Amino acid sequence: MPSSPPITQSHLAGIEVFKRGKVRDIYDLGDRLLIVATDRVSAFDCILPDPIPFKGKVLTALSSLWFNRTRNTIPNHLITTNLEDYPSSLLKFRDTLEGRSMLVKRSEVVKIECVVRGYLAGSAYMEYQNYGSICGITLPSGLREADPLPEPIFTPATKEASGHDINITREKMGQLIGNELAERLAEISLKIYKRASELLKPRRIIISDTKFEFGFLDGELILIDELLTPDSSRLWSTEEYTPGQHQKSFDKQFLRDYLETLDWDKTPPAPHLPAHIIKKTSERYLEAYQRITGKKLDT
């Protein structure tokens, strides 16, 4: 069991809340934002009543790692995760912020989810079964679930305030944000995906697909949000990978598979989770961290 209780919602008295998402609480610090990754977990667009221990710390640590690794490709919004470099007004919240928060630059968000897929899985597999294509990109016939694609593809989606994001074509993306920016986002997204995939091969991790988010700061394009975490990426173990079937992911898929066995209509309120499901889900997040970094998370 964790040595400190999981955090389902942060409370920073006197600090203005900018936004509370499904997982993260974001605080307004003027030209900067404070992102706190809680241990909340959602499934089927419902926030579950039970947190997953250490989940927020895994997301924060991995995002920080990848933001630092990709700075030579594109700047990003991360300022620091070191509490000693935070404004002094935040230090009294050390117990809440330690290991699960990022101080970031505020930017103007580009309202497009930039998704790169190297394998056929999830909603992309269903779209392929129906149309033989994904986001207007025609693929070879006869591909199975979880098969590798001939090459990674860029499949954008709209950012929706609630519910699922909606897949769109590259042409539609160009109409929404301009062709020049659309091409640039695709190029950068594919470059990061390919580089990260190569880096994770020795770690026995496959990146099936992942999403990136971007913003503008003083006219400069930067990476924002989270980066290459189990929540923003579908990560598989090379030892467990068997194409032609559903794969086990280093994320909440274990939890989702359990929920599929219940007589639940996937609308709020969501059911409570048994202790063994919470434990197994937490273990998958922690294993992802250990595989990617080569060390155990300090719990």
N, C-alpha and C positions, 0 to 999 in steps of 0.2 A: 504493500500500500504506500501511497505517496507520503513523504514526510511533512508536507504542507498541503492544505486542502486545495482542490481545483478551484479555479475562478470562473464563475459563470457570467458575472457582470462586474465591471470595474466601477468604483465610485471614488472620484477625485474631487473632494469638496472644494468649491470655489473655482474650479477649472471648467470652462464652458464646453459642453458636448457639441461636437460638430456633426457627428453621425454615429448611430449604432447599427452595424450590419449584422449578418447572421453569425459571424464569428468575432469580428473586431469592433472595438469601441474607439472612436476617433475624437480627439480633443483639439479645440481651436486655440492656437497660441499665436495668432496674428499671421505673420508670414511663414510660420511653421505649423506643422501638425504633429500631434503625438498619437501614434497608433499602438493600441494595446490589444494583443491577440489573446482572447480569452480561451477557455477550454470548452466553449459551446460547440455543439455539433448539430448540423442540419441534415435532413434527408427528405427528398421529395418536397423540397421548399418549405419544410416545417422544422422549426427549431425544437430539438428534443429536450425533455426535462432533465436529462442526466448528462453531466459533462464528461469529457474524456481526459483523464489526468495526463498532464505534460503536453497535450496537443498544441496549446498556444506557444509553449516554449520551443517546440520542434519547428513550428512554422516561422517563428521569429529568427531562430538561429540559422535555419537554412536560407531564408530570404537574405539575411545579412551576408552569409557566405557567398551567395551567387551575385548579389549586387556588387560586392568587392571584386569578384572574379570577372565580371563583364564590363568594368569601367573603361577598359581600353576599346571596347566596341561601341558603347554609348554611355553617356553620363546618366545618373539616376538620382532619385530623390533622397536617398539615405544620407543623413548627417552623422548619426552615431547611435549605437545601442548601449554605450557606456554611461551609466547613471551619473558618474562624476562630471560628465560634460553637459548634463541637463541643466535647465534653469533651476536655481536654488529652491524655487517655490514647489518643485516637484519631488525634492528629495525626501520629504516626509511621507511620501507614498511608496517608499522603496520596496516594502513587502509585496505590493501589488505589481510594481513595474519591473522588478529585477528579472531579467531573462526573457520577458515577454513583451517588451515595448521597443519602439523605434521612434526616434526624433527625425522628422523628414521635412524637406522643403515643400511648400505649398505650390501647386501647379494648376494649370488649366487642363482638365482631363480631356483626352481625345475619346469620344464616345463610341469606340469600336473595341470589341474583344478580338485580339489578334491570336488566332489559334493555329498551331502547327501540328500536323499529324504525320507520324511515320508508320503507323499501323492502323488497321481497320478495326475500330472498336466503338462501343457506345452508340450515340445517336448517328454517327457517321456510318456505321455498319448498317443500321436500319435504312438510312437514306440511300446507301449503295444498293441494298436489296430491292428497293422500290424503283430506283431510277438508273442504277448503273453509274452514278456519279455522286460527287460530294461538292456542294456549293458551286455547281456548274462545271466542275472538273471531271471529265469522263475518265473512268478507270478501266483496266482490263477486265474482261468477264471471268467468272469462275473463282474470284477471290473468296476466301473463307474468313470467318470471324477471327480477328487477331493476326491475320496474315500481314507481313510487312508490305508496305506500298512500294511500287517501283522506285520512287524517290519521295522524300518528305514534301508535303503540300501545305500551302497556306490557305486556311478556310476561315474567313472573318465572320463575325457575328455582331449583331447590334447589342448594346448594353441596355438591358431593360431594368426599370426601377423595381419591378417585382416579377416573379415567375421566371421562366426559362429565357435565356438569350435566344435570339432568332438567327439562324444561319443565313448568310447572304452571299451573293457572288462577288467576285473581285470588281466586276463592272458596277454593281450596286454600291459597293464601298467607295469607288471613285466618284460616283454621283453625290454621295453624302459628304465626303471630306476633301474631294479633289484628287485627281489621278496622280499627281506628283507625290503627295503625302501618302497615298495608298501604296504606291510602289515602294516608297522608302520604308514604310512599316513592314511590308512583306519581306523585303530584303533583310532588314535587321532581325526580324523574328526568325527567319529560316537560318540565318547565320548563327544566332545564339543557340537554337535548337540543335543544329548539327555539331557545334562545338561542345555543348553540354553532353550530348549523346556519346561523343568520343571520350570525354573525360570520365563518364560513368561506366564505360565498358569494363575496365579493370575492377570496378566495384560490383560487378555482376548485377547491374541495374539497367533496365530498358526503359526509355522514355517513350511510351506509346503516343502520347499527345500532351500538349501543354498550352497554356494561354498566357499572353503578355498584355500588359496595359501600359499606355504611354500618356504623357502630358507635355505641355509646353511651359517652360520657365524662362522669362525674359526673351522669348522668341526662339529658344533652343529646345529641341526635342529631347525628352528624357524618359527613362524607364521609371514606372511608379508601381504602387500597390505591393503585391508579393511576387516572388520569383522562384520558379522551379521547386515548389513545395508539394507535398502530397495532396494539398487541397486544390492547387492550381494545375496539377499534372497527374496523368495516369502512369504510375510507375510499377513496373513488373520485375520480378526476380528472374534472371536467366535460367536458374535451376528449375523453377516452376513453370516456365514458359512452354506452352504446348499449343501451337496454332491450330485453328479449327474449332475452338471452344472458348467459353468464357474464362477469363484469367483472374487470378487473385492479385489485387492491387495493394500497394503500401499506403492505404488510406482508409476511409470509412466504408469501403465496399463490403467488408466483413459484416459491418453493422447493417448496411442496406440489404444484404442477402438475408440476414436474420429477419428484418422487418417484412420482407416479401413473404415470409412463411406465416405471418399473422393475419388475423381477420381484422384488418385496419384499412379504412378507406383513403388513407394518405391525406387526410385533412386534419387541422388542429381540433382537439388537442392530441399531440403525439403520445404514444405509449411510453411507459418507463422501460428501461433496459435492464435485463438481468446482470448481475455482477460479472459473470464470466464473459459476457459480450463486451462490457465496458473494458475489462482487463485485456481481452484479446485485441480489441481495437487500439487501445493504448500501446500495446506491444508492437503492433504493425507500424505505428508512427515512430516509435523509438527505434525500431529496427531500420526504418528508412534513414533516420538520422545517422545511425551507426554505420550503415553501408556507405552512405554518401561521404561522410567526414572521416571515417576510419577510426572513430572514437565514440565512447558512450556519452550520452547527454548527462550532465551533472544534475542529478535529481536529489 
